[in-house]
Each structure stands twice: as structure tokens, then as C-alpha cells.
Amino acid sequence: MNLYGSQGQQRTAVLTLKLSELEIIYDEIGEYPILLLDDFMSELDEKRRKNLLENIEQKQVLITCTDKIENEKNLFNVKNGKIFY
């Protein structure tokens, strides 16, 4: 039982904090660090996915997931240890 929101809501809260950290680091050093997101899409609804993708558009982000991401800028597929563009 989730006392403090659904898995999607909890994941959204964590992602919001991470994005805030990126902005703080940018303010301190003048560049964004690389954000690593591992399989977060499965717990977000379409609206939250779209919002997140819009918010990370100008940042360095590596996303791993099993679902295809719409509106991807640079997509690399890895199959059997080989990278496909």
C-alpha cells in the first residue's frame, strides 16, 4: 500500500527533485551535469512523460527504458551488445 501517492506520483516527485538539483548545479558551475534515468517511463502516464521530456530537452540526459519514447532527439537502440542508431 502506498501511503504517499501512486508509484507514478512518487516517481514524478523524485524526478522533480532531480531536475531541481540540475538547476542548482548549473547555477554553481555554469553547466548541466549528465542526468541518468533508468527505466522511469513505465511508471509515468503520457502527460507526465511529455512534461518530463519537455523539461529535459536542453540538458544532457541518458535514458534507459524498454518502451519507445516519442519525440526522441537522439535514440540509440542496444541489441545483443551492439548499438543501432
N, C-alpha and C positions, 0 to 999 in steps of 0.2 A: 504494500500500500504506500502510495506517495503522499506524504503529508504536506509537501510544499510545491505542488504543481505536477503536471504530467512530465513525462520524460522530455517531450519537445519543449515545454516551458523551462524546465531545468537546463536543458542544453542551450536554449536561447539566452538565459541569464549568464551562463558561463561564457558564451561567445561574446556577449556584450561587454563583460569584464575584460576579456582578452583584447577586444578592439580598443577599449579604453586604455589598456596598457600600451598598445601600439602607439597611440597618440601621445602618451606621456613620454615614451622613449623618443619619439620623433621630436618632441619639444626640447628634450635634453641634448640629443646628439645630432639632430638635423637630418636624420634618415630613418626609414622604417626598418625594423628587423624583419626577418623572414618568419611568417606565421605558418605553422604546421597544423593542419586539420586532418585528423584521421577518422574516416567513416562517420561523419556527423550528419550527413544528408538524410539517412534513413529515419532519423527521429524528428525531422522538421517537416512541417506541411509546406505546400507550394508557396504560399505567401511568405513564410519565414525564409525559405530557400532564396527566393527572389530578392528579398530585402538584404539578406546577408551578402549575396553575390554583388549587389549594388554597392554595399559598404566596403567591400574589399577590392573593388575594381582598380584602384590606383596603388595598391600595395603588393608586396612580394608575398605570395601565398602558394604553398604546396598543399594540394588536397588529394587525399586518397579516398576512394569510395567505390562501391560496386554498382551504383546507379549512374546513368549518364546525366551529366549536368548540362542543362540548356544554356545557351548563350556563352559557351566557354570561349575563352580567348586563345589559350594555348593548351591543347589537350594532348596528352601522351597516354597511349594505351600500353600496358605491360602484359605480355602473354608469354608464359614459359621463359621468363627471364630476358625477353627481348622487347625493346621499345619500338612502338609504332606511332607515327605522327598522324 
